[in-house]
Amino acid sequence: MYKRRHKAENRIGLLKQARVFAPRYDKLAVRDGATVQLTLIRQSL
C-alpha cells in the first residue's frame, strides 16, 4: 500500500513541477491534458 501511495505522490509532484513552467498558457483543458500527457511520457523515458 505504501509503495503505491509513494509512487502516486511522486507523479503528482512531477505534474506540479510541469505546471510551473506553463501556468499562463494552460488556460484551456486541452492544453492542460497535453501537459499531463507530456509529463508522464517524459517520466517514463
Backbone torsions as a table, in degrees:
resi	resn	phi	psi	omega
1	MET	NA	-43.0	-177.6
2	TYR	-69.3	-32.3	178.6
3	LYS	-65.5	-42.6	178.5
4	ARG	-66.1	-39.3	179.1
5	ARG	-64.9	-42.8	179.1
6	HIS	-62.5	-42.9	179.0
7	LYS	-63.1	-42.6	178.7
8	ALA	-64.7	-41.1	178.8
9	GLU	-64.7	-37.5	177.9
10	ASN	-64.9	-41.7	179.1
11	ARG	-66.2	-39.1	177.2
12	ILE	-63.2	-39.7	177.1
13	GLY	-62.5	-40.1	177.9
14	LEU	-65.4	-39.2	178.3
15	LEU	-65.7	-36.8	177.8
16	LYS	-66.1	-38.2	177.5
17	GLN	-65.1	-39.2	179.8
18	ALA	-66.2	-33.9	179.6
19	ARG	-68.0	-25.6	179.6
20	VAL	-65.2	-35.6	-175.3
21	PHE	-76.2	-24.8	-175.8
22	ALA	-136.7	54.0	-176.1
23	PRO	-73.4	-36.2	-174.8
24	ARG	-86.7	-18.3	-179.2
25	TYR	-88.3	-12.2	-176.0
26	ASP	-96.6	44.4	179.7
27	LYS	-80.0	-23.5	178.8
28	LEU	-91.5	145.5	179.9
29	ALA	-63.6	-31.8	180.0
30	VAL	-64.2	-44.5	179.6
31	ARG	-68.3	-35.2	178.2
32	ASP	-64.4	-42.8	177.2
33	GLY	-64.4	-37.7	177.9
34	ALA	-65.9	-37.5	177.4
35	THR	-62.6	-41.9	178.3
36	VAL	-63.4	-46.0	-179.3
37	GLN	-62.8	-45.5	-179.9
38	LEU	-63.8	-37.6	179.0
39	THR	-65.3	-43.6	-179.9
40	LEU	-68.7	-36.2	176.1
41	ILE	-64.6	-44.6	-180.0
42	ARG	-62.4	-36.3	178.8
43	GLN	-67.4	-37.5	-176.9
44	SER	-73.9	-18.9	178.0
45	LEU	-77.8	NA	NA
